[in-house]
């Protein structure tokens, strides 16, 4: 199992319609075959500089690779992520 996580901050004003549209449109990522336990998360702690997170799981590396190249993911990264995300940190985990 691979847990793919990304924490990020948007260029949009907090609470804006553009922020909400981005977070809403990101739900499409959870519809890609092989994505399990997709979650959109809001940071509640002042301990880091990021405001949101996405988390999802994949059965194995091949399923994760399929997601990474899937047209829905590629389009979201190109059309939404790159122009709208200010900063991010991506972390992928495997169980020990």
Residue frames as a rotation matrix with the C-alpha (Angstrom) as fourth column:
UNK 1
0.578 0.816 0.000 0.00
0.816 -0.578 0.000 0.00
0.000 0.000 -1.000 0.00
UNK 2
-0.672 -0.695 0.254 1.17
0.694 -0.711 -0.110 3.51
0.257 0.103 0.961 -0.83
UNK 3
0.436 0.730 -0.527 -0.32
0.813 -0.570 -0.116 6.54
-0.385 -0.378 -0.842 0.90
UNK 4
-0.414 -0.478 0.775 0.14
0.786 -0.618 0.038 9.63
0.460 0.625 0.631 -1.29
UNK 5
0.453 0.520 -0.724 -0.14
0.806 -0.585 0.085 12.93
-0.380 -0.622 -0.685 0.57
UNK 6
-0.415 -0.535 0.736 0.37
0.703 -0.702 -0.114 16.50
0.578 0.471 0.667 -0.42
UNK 7
0.238 0.431 -0.870 0.07
0.815 -0.576 -0.063 19.58
-0.528 -0.694 -0.489 1.77
UNK 8
-0.487 -0.336 0.806 -0.27
0.816 -0.505 0.282 22.95
0.312 0.795 0.520 0.10
UNK 9
-0.217 0.440 -0.871 -1.35
0.345 -0.800 -0.490 26.57
-0.913 -0.407 0.022 0.15
UNK 10
0.232 0.426 0.874 -3.29
0.969 -0.028 -0.244 28.27
-0.079 0.904 -0.420 -2.62
UNK 11
-0.824 -0.476 0.307 -2.71
0.534 -0.834 0.140 31.63
0.189 0.279 0.941 -4.24
UNK 12
-0.132 0.897 0.422 -6.39
0.321 -0.364 0.875 32.46
0.938 0.250 -0.240 -3.64
UNK 13
-0.512 0.076 0.856 -7.77
-0.698 -0.617 -0.363 34.46
0.500 -0.783 0.369 -0.74
UNK 14
-0.985 0.154 -0.074 -9.00
0.166 0.755 -0.634 32.36
-0.042 -0.637 -0.770 2.18
UNK 15
-0.380 0.924 -0.052 -12.70
0.330 0.083 -0.940 31.63
-0.864 -0.374 -0.336 1.88
UNK 16
-0.449 0.171 -0.877 -12.90
-0.704 -0.672 0.229 32.91
-0.550 0.721 0.422 -1.69
UNK 17
0.677 0.736 -0.001 -15.01
-0.515 0.473 -0.715 31.36
-0.525 0.484 0.700 -4.44
UNK 18
0.403 -0.611 -0.681 -11.80
-0.734 0.229 -0.640 30.50
0.547 0.758 -0.356 -6.30
UNK 19
-0.643 -0.601 0.474 -10.48
-0.765 0.482 -0.427 28.59
0.028 -0.638 -0.770 -3.28
UNK 20
-0.057 0.729 0.682 -13.75
-0.511 0.565 -0.647 26.68
-0.857 -0.386 0.340 -2.97
UNK 21
0.763 0.339 -0.551 -13.80
-0.637 0.248 -0.730 25.91
-0.111 0.907 0.406 -6.72
UNK 22
-0.141 -0.905 -0.401 -10.28
-0.825 0.332 -0.458 24.48
0.548 0.266 -0.793 -6.58
UNK 23
-0.741 -0.158 0.653 -11.07
-0.596 0.602 -0.531 22.27
-0.309 -0.783 -0.540 -3.59
UNK 24
0.281 0.921 0.269 -14.35
-0.516 0.382 -0.767 21.14
-0.809 0.077 0.583 -5.13
UNK 25
0.665 -0.042 -0.746 -12.82
-0.728 0.186 -0.659 20.37
0.166 0.982 0.093 -8.52
UNK 26
-0.424 -0.903 0.070 -10.08
-0.885 0.396 -0.243 18.33
0.192 -0.165 -0.967 -6.84
UNK 27
0.041 0.526 0.849 -12.69
-0.622 0.679 -0.391 15.72
-0.782 -0.513 0.355 -5.97
UNK 28
0.763 0.201 -0.614 -12.28
-0.640 0.367 -0.675 14.45
0.090 0.908 0.409 -9.54
UNK 29
-0.278 -0.946 -0.169 -8.96
-0.852 0.324 -0.410 12.96
0.443 0.030 -0.896 -8.45
UNK 30
-0.526 0.126 0.841 -10.85
-0.632 0.603 -0.486 10.57
-0.569 -0.787 -0.238 -6.20
UNK 31
0.594 0.804 0.018 -12.75
-0.538 0.414 -0.734 9.16
-0.598 0.427 0.679 -9.18
UNK 32
0.057 -0.654 -0.754 -9.61
-0.944 0.210 -0.253 7.87
0.324 0.727 -0.606 -10.91
UNK 33
0.837 0.280 -0.469 -9.57
-0.191 0.954 0.230 4.06
0.512 -0.103 0.853 -10.90
UNK 34
0.132 -0.788 -0.601 -7.32
0.604 0.545 -0.582 2.70
0.786 -0.286 0.548 -8.15
UNK 35
-0.609 -0.280 0.742 -7.62
-0.324 -0.766 -0.555 5.72
0.724 -0.578 0.376 -5.85
UNK 36
0.089 0.595 -0.799 -8.77
0.694 0.538 0.478 4.66
0.714 -0.597 -0.366 -2.39
UNK 37
0.292 0.121 -0.949 -9.64
0.934 -0.251 0.255 6.76
-0.208 -0.960 -0.187 0.66
UNK 38
-0.394 -0.392 0.831 -9.35
0.632 -0.772 -0.064 10.12
0.667 0.500 0.552 -1.10
UNK 39
0.359 0.477 -0.802 -9.60
0.904 -0.392 0.171 12.99
-0.233 -0.787 -0.572 1.37
UNK 40
0.016 -0.295 0.955 -9.48
0.323 -0.902 -0.284 16.77
0.946 0.314 0.081 1.09
UNK 41
0.228 -0.057 -0.972 -8.17
0.967 0.126 0.219 18.23
0.110 -0.990 0.083 4.34
UNK 42
0.600 -0.056 0.798 -7.92
-0.029 -0.998 -0.048 21.65
0.799 0.006 -0.601 5.98
UNK 43
-0.416 -0.840 -0.348 -4.96
0.494 0.113 -0.862 22.40
0.764 -0.530 0.368 8.23
UNK 44
0.701 0.709 0.076 -6.01
0.280 -0.372 0.885 23.28
0.656 -0.599 -0.459 11.78
UNK 45
0.553 -0.582 -0.596 -2.64
0.761 0.063 0.645 23.62
-0.338 -0.811 0.478 13.46
UNK 46
0.951 -0.263 -0.160 -0.42
-0.295 -0.927 -0.233 26.72
-0.087 0.269 -0.959 13.43
UNK 47
0.441 -0.827 0.348 2.66
-0.039 0.369 0.928 24.45
-0.897 -0.423 0.131 13.39
UNK 48
-0.438 -0.624 0.647 3.23
0.699 0.216 0.682 24.66
-0.565 0.751 0.342 9.64
UNK 49
-0.668 0.022 -0.744 2.74
-0.250 -0.948 0.197 27.11
-0.701 0.318 0.639 6.81
UNK 50
-0.944 0.314 -0.099 0.40
0.016 0.344 0.939 25.01
0.329 0.885 -0.330 4.64
UNK 51
-0.584 0.785 0.207 -3.39
-0.789 -0.489 -0.371 25.38
-0.190 -0.380 0.905 4.62
UNK 52
0.547 0.828 -0.127 -4.76
-0.822 0.502 -0.267 22.24
-0.157 0.250 0.955 2.94
UNK 53
-0.610 -0.720 0.330 -3.95
-0.593 0.692 0.413 18.63
-0.525 0.056 -0.849 2.22
UNK 54
0.461 0.629 -0.626 -4.97
-0.837 0.543 -0.069 15.78
0.296 0.556 0.777 -0.04
UNK 55
-0.511 -0.562 0.651 -4.50
-0.702 0.709 0.062 12.18
-0.496 -0.425 -0.757 1.02
UNK 56
0.593 0.661 -0.460 -5.20
-0.802 0.534 -0.268 8.98
0.068 0.528 0.846 -0.88
UNK 57
-0.072 -0.588 0.806 -4.10
-0.504 0.719 0.480 5.37
-0.861 -0.372 -0.348 -0.95
UNK 58
0.289 0.042 -0.956 -3.08
-0.913 0.312 -0.263 2.97
0.287 0.949 0.129 -3.70
UNK 59
0.975 0.163 0.152 -2.82
-0.201 0.938 0.283 -0.81
-0.096 -0.307 0.947 -3.56
UNK 60
0.391 -0.881 0.266 0.70
0.705 0.473 0.528 -0.81
-0.591 -0.019 0.806 -5.00
UNK 61
-0.362 -0.668 -0.650 3.30
0.055 -0.712 0.700 1.14
-0.931 0.217 0.294 -6.99
UNK 62
-0.854 0.070 0.515 1.78
0.519 0.182 0.835 0.14
-0.035 0.981 -0.191 -10.34
UNK 63
0.180 0.983 0.027 -1.61
0.977 -0.181 0.112 1.54
0.115 0.007 -0.993 -9.33
UNK 64
0.344 -0.159 -0.925 0.04
0.380 -0.878 0.292 4.76
-0.859 -0.452 -0.242 -8.15
UNK 65
-0.740 -0.668 -0.076 1.90
0.152 -0.277 0.949 5.03
-0.655 0.691 0.306 -11.47
UNK 66
-0.459 0.673 0.580 -1.41
0.864 0.187 0.467 4.58
0.206 0.716 -0.668 -13.33
UNK 67
0.539 0.649 -0.537 -2.92
0.780 -0.625 0.029 7.44
-0.317 -0.434 -0.843 -11.30
UNK 68
-0.061 -0.673 -0.737 0.08
0.240 -0.727 0.643 9.67
-0.969 -0.138 0.205 -11.95
UNK 69
-0.934 -0.356 0.007 -0.31
0.069 -0.161 0.985 9.30
-0.350 0.920 0.175 -15.72
UNK 70
-0.237 0.930 0.279 -4.12
0.909 0.314 -0.275 9.26
-0.344 0.189 -0.920 -15.82
UNK 71
-0.446 0.060 0.893 -5.60
0.635 -0.682 0.363 12.04
0.631 0.729 0.266 -18.03
UNK 72
0.681 0.726 0.094 -7.75
0.419 -0.492 0.763 13.41
0.600 -0.480 -0.640 -15.17
UNK 73
0.594 -0.546 -0.591 -4.70
0.628 -0.144 0.765 13.79
-0.503 -0.825 0.257 -12.92
UNK 74
-0.433 -0.801 0.413 -2.49
0.883 -0.285 0.374 15.20
-0.181 0.527 0.830 -15.69
UNK 75
-0.102 0.488 0.867 -5.15
0.561 -0.692 0.455 17.78
0.822 0.533 -0.203 -16.61
UNK 76
0.861 0.433 -0.267 -5.74
0.447 -0.394 0.803 18.78
0.243 -0.811 -0.533 -12.98
UNK 77
0.193 -0.879 -0.435 -2.03
0.757 -0.149 0.636 19.33
-0.624 -0.452 0.637 -12.39
UNK 78
-0.597 -0.475 0.647 -1.63
0.799 -0.424 0.426 21.29
0.072 0.771 0.632 -15.62
UNK 79
-0.230 0.628 0.744 -4.82
0.435 -0.617 0.656 23.36
0.870 0.475 -0.131 -15.49
UNK 80
0.779 0.600 0.184 -5.40
0.071 -0.375 0.924 23.88
0.623 -0.707 -0.335 -11.77
UNK 81
0.723 -0.495 -0.482 -2.44
0.659 0.287 0.695 22.83
-0.205 -0.820 0.534 -9.61
UNK 82
-0.244 -0.930 0.276 0.39
0.969 -0.248 0.020 24.62
0.050 0.272 0.961 -11.43
UNK 83
-0.356 0.057 0.933 -1.40
0.320 -0.931 0.178 27.96
0.878 0.362 0.313 -11.84
UNK 84
0.433 0.756 0.491 -3.22
-0.206 -0.448 0.870 28.01
0.878 -0.478 -0.038 -8.47
UNK 85
0.812 -0.184 -0.554 -0.94
0.567 0.472 0.675 26.41
0.138 -0.862 0.487 -5.85
UNK 86
0.806 -0.506 0.308 1.48
-0.523 -0.852 -0.033 28.76
0.279 -0.134 -0.951 -4.14
UNK 87
-0.383 -0.915 0.128 3.62
-0.875 0.314 -0.369 26.13
0.298 -0.253 -0.920 -2.35
UNK 88
0.758 0.644 -0.101 3.42
-0.587 0.742 0.325 22.45
0.285 -0.187 0.940 -1.51
UNK 89
-0.464 -0.810 0.358 5.13
-0.872 0.488 -0.025 19.44
-0.154 -0.324 -0.933 -0.02
UNK 90
0.508 0.586 -0.632 4.48
-0.701 0.707 0.092 15.94
0.500 0.396 0.770 -1.32
UNK 91
-0.507 -0.604 0.615 5.11
-0.834 0.524 -0.173 12.85
-0.218 -0.600 -0.770 0.79
UNK 92
0.362 0.557 -0.748 4.47
-0.666 0.715 0.210 9.24
0.652 0.422 0.630 -0.16
UNK 93
-0.236 -0.364 0.901 4.50
-0.934 0.342 -0.106 6.46
-0.270 -0.866 -0.421 2.45
UNK 94
-0.001 0.248 -0.969 4.58
-0.315 0.919 0.235 2.68
0.949 0.306 0.078 2.54
UNK 95
0.843 0.329 0.425 3.68
-0.507 0.225 0.832 0.70
0.179 -0.917 0.357 5.64
UNK 96
-0.278 -0.950 0.139 6.57
-0.922 0.224 -0.314 -0.79
0.267 -0.215 -0.939 7.58
